[in-house]
Amino acid sequence: MAFNTLVEAGLVRPGQVLTDAKRRWSAIIRADGTLAAGGEAGSIHRLGAKVQGLDACNGWTFWHYHDGQSLRPIDDLRAVIRSDMAKMD
């Protein structure tokens, strides 16, 4: 599943800020489902790796959103979409 599916479903929105769990790095969600940070833009995986200086990153578990009470991994939102899709089958 692509991250932009979460944008299209309204679970996250363009302009919203995502951070890592310890709030060391942040990125802004773009309308096309990519992230932007420090003059760079890319997928949740590519930008997660870039900000950490790594070759690879699982963006689903690295990036977090604030749900009003705490930081939660965006993977939780992917699980919501998957659950909704399973109900349709």
C-alpha positions in Angstrom: 0.0 0.0 0.0 1.3 3.5 -0.8 1.4 6.2 1.8 -0.7 8.5 -0.4 -3.6 6.1 0.3 -3.6 7.6 3.8 -3.8 11.1 2.3 -6.6 10.1 -0.1 -8.5 8.6 2.8 -8.2 11.7 4.9 -6.3 10.0 7.7 -3.4 12.4 7.3 -3.4 15.7 5.4 -1.0 17.8 3.3 0.9 20.2 5.5 0.7 17.9 8.5 4.0 17.3 10.3 5.3 13.8 11.0 8.2 13.1 13.4 10.2 10.2 14.5 9.3 8.6 17.9 11.8 10.8 19.8 11.0 14.0 17.8 14.6 14.3 16.5 13.4 14.7 12.9 10.3 16.0 11.3 8.8 16.2 7.8 5.8 17.8 6.2 3.3 15.7 4.2 2.9 16.9 0.6 -0.3 16.7 -1.4 1.1 14.0 -3.6 1.9 11.7 -0.6 5.6 12.4 -0.4 7.3 14.0 2.5 9.5 17.1 2.6 12.3 18.0 5.0 15.4 20.1 4.8 15.1 20.9 1.2 14.6 17.2 0.3 11.5 15.4 -0.7 10.7 11.7 -1.2 8.8 8.7 -0.1 8.3 7.9 3.6 11.1 5.3 3.3 13.6 7.4 1.3 13.2 10.5 3.4 13.3 8.5 6.7 16.6 7.0 5.5 17.9 10.4 4.3 17.3 12.2 7.6 19.0 9.5 9.6 21.9 9.1 7.2 21.1 5.5 6.5 20.7 3.5 3.3 17.3 2.2 4.1 14.4 2.8 6.5 10.9 1.4 7.1 9.0 4.6 6.9 5.8 3.0 8.3 7.4 2.4 11.7 9.8 5.4 11.6 7.4 8.2 11.0 4.8 9.1 13.7 1.8 11.4 13.8 0.2 13.0 16.9 -3.3 11.6 17.6 -4.2 14.4 20.0 -2.7 12.5 23.0 0.5 10.8 21.9 2.7 10.0 19.0 1.7 6.9 17.1 3.4 5.2 14.1 1.8 5.8 10.7 1.7 2.1 10.4 -1.3 2.2 12.8 -3.2 4.2 10.1 -2.2 1.7 7.4 -3.7 -1.0 9.7 -7.0 1.0 9.7 -7.1 1.1 5.9 -6.3 -2.6 5.7 -9.0 -3.4 8.2 -11.5 -1.4 6.2 -10.5 -3.1 3.0 -10.9 -6.6 4.6 -14.4 -5.7 5.6 -15.3 -5.0 2.0 -14.2 -8.5 0.9 
